[in-house]
Amino acid sequence: MPKEESGNSYNEHVFEIRYKPNAKVLDNRGGWAEKISHHMRLLEWQIIENRLDVFDKENKDTCFVAFKNAGFMSHNPPTANYFPDQAVKFCRLVLELEGFGSPLFVIRIGVRSRFYSAFEGSFKELFNRYSTRFATLTDEAKKILDAKLIDIGCPVNFEDEHGRFNTSSGPMEDEQARVFFSQAEHLAKVGLFFDIDYWQRPKKELKNANILELISVYARKAWDKHQRIRDLIMAD
């Protein structure tokens, strides 16, 4: 089993869809804010020049709709299903709003997830696991560099049948992790950072069902890939 303390782990997620500018958003901000607030059970909302935001008092969950993009953000959701379920719930309502547009001409759609998985051991121990189990230097590269490796991080980008996903990861201490997780009250002293951005640029009209499916697939695959990488690196 991974050497993890789940109570000090943290994760954040954001879904965003970008579309052709829609001036009707500006005319319907007030009514749409009330509908989204009621539907998502988020009681706070504000309207600015070209955007509306709906959120809870603790800013754990936030929905937004603007004239050229919309999205849903969640800070440290309690389960793997929470974010995809809520993101789909929000997006389904927005796509059905009169004047929003359906089918929607989608420029970009994506889900970005960040994880900080707490580790019981030292930074050096996690660093050694990461550098031998995930991101490794060849013997030839080590000889050329001829120096002691003291830290490591790895951006790696991929493509599959659903789209592209860009990843970045590495062992971290809490001070560095707070740069990425400013809302976290408590972070473990040592943890594994994993950032994954799953996306595609269709630049064409997509049916509502296709949009909702992509949101769910991206969010669930991001969580699954994080868990598998975490287990690979942390398992004894």
KEVOFI-290183 format. One record per residue (C-alpha): residue in three letters; x, y, z. Coordinates in steps of 0.05 Angstrom, whole numbers, plus 5000, padded with zeros to 4 digits. Example, Ala and Ser with C-alpha at 12.3 -4.5 7.8 and 13.67 -1.06 7.14 Angstrom:
2
ALA524649105156;SER527349795143;
This chain:
236
MET500050005000;PRO502450724988;LYS505551075047;GLU500251615047;GLU496552035099;SER489952195063;GLY487952715115;ASN493653175093;SER492853055019;TYR489553584975;ASN486753644905;GLU483754184860;HIS479954134795;VAL477454594741;PHE473154474679;GLU473055004625;ILE469755044557;ARG471355604508;TYR466555784453;LYS465056314401;PRO463456974436;ASN456057024454;ALA453257714468;LYS446857424496;VAL450657234559;LEU451057974576;ASP443558054571;ASN441857444614;ARG446957474670;GLY441957624726;GLY436957084709;TRP442256564694;ALA445856704760;GLU439456564799;LYS438155924760;ILE445255664769;SER445255844842;HIS438855454855;HIS440854864812;MET447854784842;ARG445754974913;LEU451055514916;LEU448056114951;GLU453156664934;TRP453657004867;GLN456457634834;ILE456057954766;ILE461558354734;GLU462358664665;ASN462058044621;ARG461657474671;LEU457557174727;ASP460356754785;VAL456356294831;PHE459756004892;ASP459255794965;LYS461556215024;GLU467955805032;ASN469655854958;LYS470355104954;ASP465955064891;THR465255604838;CYS461455634773;PHE462456174721;VAL459456374655;ALA462456914610;PHE461257134539;LYS466656674511;ASN467856134565;ALA464655774623;GLY467055294676;PHE466654974744;MET472054944798;SER472454514861;HIS477554544918;ASN478953894953;PRO472553514935;PRO471052934983;THR470652364932;ALA473152184863;ASN466052244835;TYR464352924864;PHE467853374814;PRO465653014750;ASP458552954775;GLN458053684794;ALA461553934731;VAL456753534687;LYS450753774729;PHE452954504719;CYS454554434645;ARG448054074629;LEU444054654657;VAL448255184621;LEU447654844554;GLU440054834562;LEU439455584580;GLU435455964528;GLY440256394488;PHE446556024507;GLY446755634442;SER446054904423;PRO449454574389;LEU455354974414;PHE461455164372;VAL467054934418;ILE473955224411;ARG477154854470;ILE474654394524;GLY478754124581;VAL479453904653;ARG485554074696;SER486853704761;ARG492253804813;PHE493853314869;TYR498453334929;SER498852634959;ALA501752645029;PHE507652185042;GLU509551905110;GLY517051865096;SER522352395084;PHE523152825022;LYS529552435005;GLU525751775008;LEU520252024962;PHE525452344916;ASN529051684910;ARG522651314893;TYR520551824842;SER527351844808;THR527851084803;ARG520550894790;PHE518051454745;ALA523051964720;THR529951664712;LEU536451894682;THR540551424641;ASP547551234664;GLU550351614605;ALA546652254625;LYS549052184697;LYS556252124673;ILE555552744629;LEU552553164684;ASP557552904735;ALA553853204795;LYS549253014852;LEU541953034834;ILE538353404891;ASP531353524862;ILE527153284803;GLY520653444767;CYS517953184702;PRO513353514651;VAL510852974602;ASN505453064549;PHE501152524517;GLU495452394468;ASP490151854469;GLU483451724436;HIS479952254479;GLY484852824469;ARG491453074495;PHE493753094567;ASN499653484594;THR502653264660;SER507553544709;SER509753194773;GLY515053124827;PRO516453054901;MET515053684941;GLU515353975011;ASP509454365038;GLU512555055026;GLN513254934952;ALA506454594947;ARG502955214977;VAL504755594914;PHE499855134877;PHE494755024934;SER493755704966;GLN486955524995;ALA489354905032;GLU489354995108;HIS493954415122;LEU498854045077;ALA503353465095;LYS510653635103;VAL512453185044;GLY508052994985;LEU507652784912;PHE505253334865;PHE501453124802;ASP498453614753;ILE494453374692;ASP491053794639;TYR486453374594;TRP483953754533;GLN482353814459;ARG480854374410;PRO474954144367;LYS473654824334;LYS466954574311;GLU459854474336;LEU459053924388;LYS452553624411;ASN450853704485;ALA451652964498;ASN458652964469;ILE460753554513;LEU458053234576;GLU461452584560;LEU468252924549;ILE467653274617;SER466252624653;VAL471652224616;TYR477052754627;ALA475552844701;ARG475152094716;LYS481351914675;ALA485352474708;TRP483652204777;ASP485151484756;LYS491951664724;HIS493852044787;GLN492151454832;ARG496050964788;ILE502251414786;ARG501751534861;ASP501350784875;LEU507150644829;ILE511651144865;MET509351074937;ALA507950334944;ASP512649944989;
